[in-house]
Amino acid sequence: MNKNFIEITRDNLSNFLSAPKILVVFGSMGCGACKRIKPKLKNVSDLIPIAYVDVQSSPRSVLLYPNTIEEVPTIAYFERGYYKARINLETLWFDIEKIVKNEYL
């Protein structure tokens, strides 16, 4: 498994947010879209670190998202500990490319 794909199991997302860039996927075990997207995210995590947070087992980590998580997956982009944007699932791959090239936002 790629070391840049982190599955948060100890409710410790805050330990990883100091990265220059990181995508955080807030999902759940019962989410079909989350299950489908996870292998693809693992494949691109060599380009940008990605953390996967199960919203049911990591309540403190969920609080680091500045809004209420109304649907899963919710994908957030952080830079050096600061929330920058919510990433739309429909434009995810395009947005990852922009983030990697420093052309996002």
C-alpha positions in Angstrom: 0.0 0.0 0.0 1.2 3.5 -0.8 2.5 5.3 2.3 0.8 8.5 1.1 -2.7 7.0 1.5 -3.5 7.2 5.2 -6.6 5.5 6.7 -7.3 7.3 9.9 -8.0 4.6 12.6 -7.1 6.4 15.8 -9.2 9.6 15.2 -5.9 11.5 14.8 -6.4 13.4 11.5 -4.8 16.5 13.1 -1.5 14.7 13.1 -1.4 14.7 9.3 -2.8 18.2 8.4 0.6 19.9 8.7 1.5 18.5 5.3 2.0 21.1 2.6 -1.0 19.6 0.7 -3.4 16.9 1.6 -6.8 15.7 0.5 -9.1 14.4 3.2 -11.9 12.0 2.3 -14.7 11.8 4.8 -16.6 8.6 4.1 -18.3 5.7 5.8 -18.1 1.9 5.7 -21.6 1.7 4.2 -21.0 4.2 1.4 -20.9 2.6 -2.0 -19.3 5.6 -3.7 -16.6 5.6 -1.0 -15.8 2.0 -1.6 -15.6 2.6 -5.4 -13.4 5.7 -5.1 -10.9 4.4 -2.4 -8.8 2.1 -4.8 -8.5 5.0 -7.3 -7.4 7.4 -4.6 -4.8 5.0 -3.4 -3.4 4.9 -7.0 -3.0 8.7 -7.1 -1.8 9.2 -3.6 1.8 9.1 -4.9 1.0 12.6 -6.3 -0.6 14.1 -3.2 -1.1 12.6 0.3 -4.7 11.5 0.9 -6.3 10.7 4.3 -9.5 8.6 4.6 -11.6 9.3 7.6 -14.6 7.1 8.6 -17.1 9.7 9.9 -18.6 7.2 12.3 -15.5 6.1 14.0 -13.5 9.4 14.0 -15.7 12.1 15.5 -12.8 14.4 16.5 -11.4 14.2 13.1 -14.7 15.1 11.5 -14.7 18.4 13.6 -11.7 19.6 11.6 -13.9 20.0 8.6 -15.3 23.6 8.9 -18.9 22.7 7.9 -21.4 20.0 8.7 -20.7 16.8 6.6 -24.1 16.3 5.0 -23.0 13.5 2.5 -20.3 11.0 2.0 -17.9 11.1 0.5 -17.0 14.7 1.3 -13.6 15.6 0.0 -11.6 18.5 1.5 -8.4 20.1 0.5 -6.0 21.4 3.2 -2.7 23.2 3.0 -0.3 23.3 6.0 -3.2 22.7 8.4 -5.7 25.1 6.8 -8.9 24.2 5.1 -8.9 25.5 1.6 -11.8 24.0 -0.3 -14.3 21.3 -0.7 -13.6 19.2 -3.8 -16.5 18.1 -5.9 -16.6 14.4 -6.7 -17.5 15.1 -10.3 -14.3 17.2 -10.8 -12.0 15.3 -8.4 -9.5 14.1 -10.9 -9.3 17.4 -12.7 -8.9 19.2 -9.3 -6.1 16.8 -8.2 -4.2 17.6 -11.3 -4.6 21.3 -10.7 -3.5 20.9 -7.0 -0.4 18.9 -8.0 0.6 21.6 -10.6 0.0 24.4 -8.0 -2.8 25.8 -10.3 -5.7 25.2 -7.9 -7.3 28.2 -6.2 
